[in-house]
């Protein structure tokens, strides 16, 4: 389970170090999946949780409008990533252009996934949560 929060820095060329604890959650795999989130963040999934997410989308036939829309909302915003020997991964340039990331970011646990947030955006998100917004 992905738990906790960690400040980290870009180490050049859109490269981030995934916290050791999160690398352990990936198991022996150096591959994982990232997805542009809903609020200017990135979601990261291990292979098992990624396939659970995509199975739900792929249940809808491609021949239906709902099936096409669900695919178009997910897959164009997703990328497969690999960790190097130092536990780093590279965010695609397209993600960097769409997000407001600076030198320092926060990587947080989300249970079945992790998230990468700009520090200022995360503070705003926390304020919304503390003020009762975003509750289900």
C-alpha positions as CSV (number, residue, x, y, z in Angstrom):
1,X,0.0,0.0,0.0
2,X,1.3,3.5,-0.9
3,X,1.5,5.5,2.3
4,X,3.1,8.7,3.5
5,X,4.4,11.8,1.8
6,X,7.9,12.8,0.6
7,X,9.4,16.0,-0.8
8,X,11.7,15.4,-3.7
9,X,13.5,17.3,-6.4
10,X,13.9,17.0,-10.1
11,X,17.4,15.8,-10.9
12,X,17.5,17.3,-14.4
13,X,15.7,16.4,-17.6
14,X,12.3,15.8,-16.0
15,X,13.7,13.1,-13.8
16,X,12.3,12.3,-10.3
17,X,13.4,9.8,-7.7
18,X,10.6,7.6,-6.5
19,X,10.9,7.2,-2.7
20,X,12.4,3.8,-1.6
21,X,9.2,2.9,0.2
22,X,7.2,3.3,-3.0
23,X,9.7,1.4,-5.0
24,X,9.2,-1.5,-2.6
25,X,5.5,-1.3,-3.3
26,X,6.2,-1.9,-7.0
27,X,7.8,-5.2,-6.0
28,X,10.4,-6.5,-8.3
29,X,9.1,-4.6,-11.2
30,X,10.8,-1.5,-12.5
31,X,7.8,-0.6,-14.7
32,X,4.7,1.3,-13.6
33,X,2.1,3.6,-15.2
34,X,1.4,7.3,-14.7
35,X,-1.7,9.2,-15.5
36,X,-2.6,12.9,-15.6
37,X,-4.8,13.4,-12.6
38,X,-7.9,15.6,-12.3
39,X,-6.4,18.5,-10.3
40,X,-3.0,19.2,-11.8
41,X,-1.3,16.1,-10.3
42,X,0.0,12.8,-11.6
43,X,-1.2,9.4,-10.5
44,X,1.1,6.5,-10.5
45,X,0.1,2.8,-10.5
46,X,1.8,-0.5,-10.1
47,X,1.0,-3.0,-12.8
48,X,-1.7,-4.8,-10.8
49,X,-3.7,-1.7,-9.9
50,X,-3.2,-0.2,-13.4
51,X,-4.8,-3.3,-15.0
52,X,-7.7,-3.2,-12.5
53,X,-8.3,0.4,-13.6
54,X,-8.0,-0.3,-17.3
55,X,-10.2,-3.4,-17.1
56,X,-13.1,-1.3,-15.9
57,X,-12.7,1.0,-19.0
58,X,-12.2,-1.9,-21.4
59,X,-15.4,-3.6,-20.3
60,X,-17.3,-1.2,-22.4
61,X,-17.2,-2.2,-26.1
62,X,-15.2,0.0,-28.4
63,X,-18.2,-0.1,-30.8
64,X,-20.2,2.0,-28.4
65,X,-19.9,5.7,-27.8
66,X,-19.4,5.1,-24.1
67,X,-16.6,2.7,-24.7
68,X,-14.8,5.2,-27.0
69,X,-15.3,8.1,-24.7
70,X,-14.0,6.1,-21.7
71,X,-10.9,5.1,-23.6
72,X,-10.3,8.7,-24.8
73,X,-10.5,10.0,-21.3
74,X,-7.9,7.5,-20.0
75,X,-5.3,6.3,-22.4
76,X,-4.1,9.5,-24.1
77,X,-3.3,10.9,-20.6
78,X,-1.3,7.8,-19.6
79,X,2.3,6.6,-20.0
80,X,4.4,3.6,-19.1
81,X,7.5,4.5,-17.0
82,X,10.6,2.6,-16.0
83,X,12.9,3.1,-13.0
84,X,16.6,3.3,-13.6
85,X,19.1,1.7,-11.3
86,X,19.0,4.7,-8.9
87,X,15.2,4.6,-8.6
88,X,14.6,7.5,-10.9
89,X,12.0,7.9,-13.6
90,X,11.4,10.5,-16.3
91,X,8.2,12.4,-16.7
92,X,7.2,12.9,-20.3
93,X,7.7,16.4,-21.7
94,X,4.0,16.6,-22.5
95,X,3.2,16.1,-18.8
96,X,5.7,18.8,-17.8
97,X,4.2,21.2,-20.2
98,X,0.7,20.6,-18.9
99,X,1.6,20.8,-15.2
100,X,3.0,23.6,-13.1
101,X,5.9,21.6,-11.6
102,X,8.9,23.5,-10.3
103,X,12.1,22.1,-8.9
104,X,10.6,20.5,-5.8
105,X,7.5,18.3,-5.7
106,X,5.6,16.2,-3.2
107,X,5.0,12.5,-3.8
108,X,2.2,11.2,-1.7
109,X,0.7,7.8,-1.0
110,X,-2.9,7.2,-2.1
111,X,-3.4,3.6,-1.0
112,X,-3.6,1.8,-4.3
113,X,-1.5,4.4,-6.1
114,X,0.8,7.3,-5.5
115,X,0.5,11.0,-6.6
116,X,3.0,13.7,-7.6
117,X,2.0,17.2,-6.7
118,X,3.4,20.7,-7.1
119,X,3.9,21.9,-3.5
120,X,1.8,25.0,-3.9
121,X,-1.0,23.2,-5.6
122,X,-0.9,20.5,-2.8
123,X,-1.3,23.2,-0.2
124,X,-4.4,24.6,-2.0
125,X,-5.8,21.0,-2.3
126,X,-5.3,20.5,1.5
127,X,-7.0,23.8,2.3
128,X,-10.0,22.6,0.2
129,X,-10.1,19.3,2.0
130,X,-9.8,21.0,5.4
131,X,-12.7,23.4,4.5
132,X,-15.0,20.5,3.7
133,X,-14.7,20.7,-0.1
134,X,-13.9,17.5,-2.0
135,X,-15.8,15.3,0.4
136,X,-18.0,12.6,-1.0
